[in-house]
């Protein structure tokens, strides 16, 4: 990348001139971020509920955490921190859904109200 | 409600403030590392590993985990969790102050919804407050395990 392009990109990162077209580029890293984080929470939950497999699930969870760190940095190259940080809050939605469907855990009515709040917030931030 | 329970409903504000500060600081350090890495002429990953900000952020991780387990030892998850979601708007304020990010009104409103949503989901996290949160038909999963799971959820 030429120096001017790098400077332009850094300016974009700093928030100046950041515009909507970049949103499409963020779909993949954001989806991966949420997916990996959800998978990580599932593994930690399994580590807790299956004592005889605890080491395996915990090791997998730590491995996923490292992958998540890389994905988060990828996301930060595309979105300002002030936008990326609240968007990652959507992981609570995916974790709630995953625990409901995969782990057969019941999510309370209050929990679902919170999930609606997260969806509205996510839509507002993503469609800014 | 027994005395021990009422004691656990007291909020350890000092630890919570430390947790939120650490959370915001780690996000800022990661952002600084990413910006620094993009300014180098090596590959992104290699540039990242050469950033001191990156390693400081990594080093704060275990400390943050220690603070969070300290909070959970002193109060209930359903109280600690909603309060810790304040880290989202504070990260945005910090990003605005430190990196001069311009965030639209819509993003702030969205973040408010997100914060409240996460707080509500978090407040439903323990059976001691709202019995519907976790299924009773899985007795093999103790509340301690729930805490362990939830604590790692906050450690991103």
Interface residues (C-beta under 8 A of the other chain):
Chain A: X6 X9 X10 X13 X14 X15 X16 X18 X37 X40 X41 X44 X45 X47 X48 X49 X61 X68 X70 X72 X73 X76 X77 X80 X81 X82 X83 X85 X86 X88 X89 X90 X91 X92 X95 X96 X104 X105 X106 X107 X108 X109 X110 X111 X113 X114 X115 X116 X117 X118 X119 X120 X121 X122 X123 X124 X125 X126 X127 X128
Chain B: X27 X28 X30 X31 X33 X34 X35 X37 X38 X39 X44 X45 X48 X85 X88 X89 X91 X92 X95 X96 X99 X100 X101 X102 X103 X104 X106 X107 X109 X110 X111 X112 X113 X114 X115 X116 X117 X118 X119 X120 X121 X122 X123 X124 X130 X132 X133 X134 X135 X138 X140 X141 X142 X144 X145 X146 X148 X149 X152 X153 X156
